[in-house]
Amino acid sequence: MTTRAIPLAHAHTSGHASIPDLRRLAAALAPRRLVPIHTFAPEQYPALFGPSVTIEQDGT
C-alpha cells in the first residue's frame, strides 16, 4: 500500500437531525403537509411543528 501523507481523522455522526434543525428545515420549506417518519414519538410532532402535521400509519 502506498502512503500519500494524507492525514486521517475519524468523525462519528448519527445521521439524525436535532429538533431545532428539523424545525428550521420545516420553517424554510413551509410544507402544506408534514408527515413524521423514522421516529418513536410521532404524536409529539403537532406540538413541535404545528397544524401541518399529519400522522399516518405504516403502510398507508
C-alpha positions as CSV (number, residue, x, y, z in Angstrom):
1,M,0.0,0.0,0.0
2,T,1.3,3.4,-0.9
3,T,1.4,6.2,1.7
4,R,0.2,9.5,0.4
5,A,0.8,11.6,3.5
6,I,-2.9,12.4,3.8
7,P,-3.9,12.9,7.4
8,L,-6.7,10.6,8.6
9,A,-9.3,11.8,11.0
10,H,-12.1,9.8,12.5
11,A,-15.5,11.5,12.8
12,H,-18.7,9.9,14.0
13,T,-22.2,11.0,13.0
14,S,-25.5,9.5,13.9
15,G,-27.4,10.7,10.9
16,H,-30.3,12.0,13.0
17,A,-31.2,15.7,12.9
18,S,-31.9,17.5,16.1
19,I,-35.4,19.0,16.8
20,P,-34.1,22.6,16.3
21,D,-32.6,21.6,12.9
22,L,-35.8,19.9,11.9
23,R,-37.9,22.9,12.9
24,R,-35.6,25.2,10.9
25,L,-35.9,22.9,7.9
26,A,-39.7,22.8,8.2
27,A,-39.9,26.5,8.6
28,A,-37.8,27.0,5.5
29,L,-39.8,24.6,3.4
30,A,-43.2,25.7,4.7
31,P,-44.9,22.4,3.7
32,R,-48.7,22.1,3.4
33,R,-48.4,18.7,4.9
34,L,-45.6,17.3,7.1
35,V,-45.6,13.6,7.9
36,P,-43.2,12.4,10.6
37,I,-41.2,9.3,9.6
38,H,-38.4,7.3,11.4
39,T,-39.5,8.4,14.9
40,F,-40.6,6.7,18.1
41,A,-42.8,9.7,19.0
42,P,-44.8,10.9,16.1
43,E,-47.6,12.1,18.5
44,Q,-45.2,14.9,19.6
45,Y,-44.8,16.4,16.2
46,P,-48.0,18.6,16.1
47,A,-46.8,20.4,19.2
48,L,-43.4,20.9,17.7
49,F,-44.3,21.6,14.1
50,G,-47.9,22.9,14.1
51,P,-51.1,22.1,12.3
52,S,-49.5,20.9,9.0
53,V,-48.5,17.6,10.7
54,T,-50.4,14.5,9.5
55,I,-49.7,11.3,11.4
56,E,-50.0,8.2,9.1
57,Q,-49.8,4.5,10.0
58,D,-47.1,2.4,8.4
59,G,-48.2,1.0,5.1
60,T,-50.7,3.8,4.3
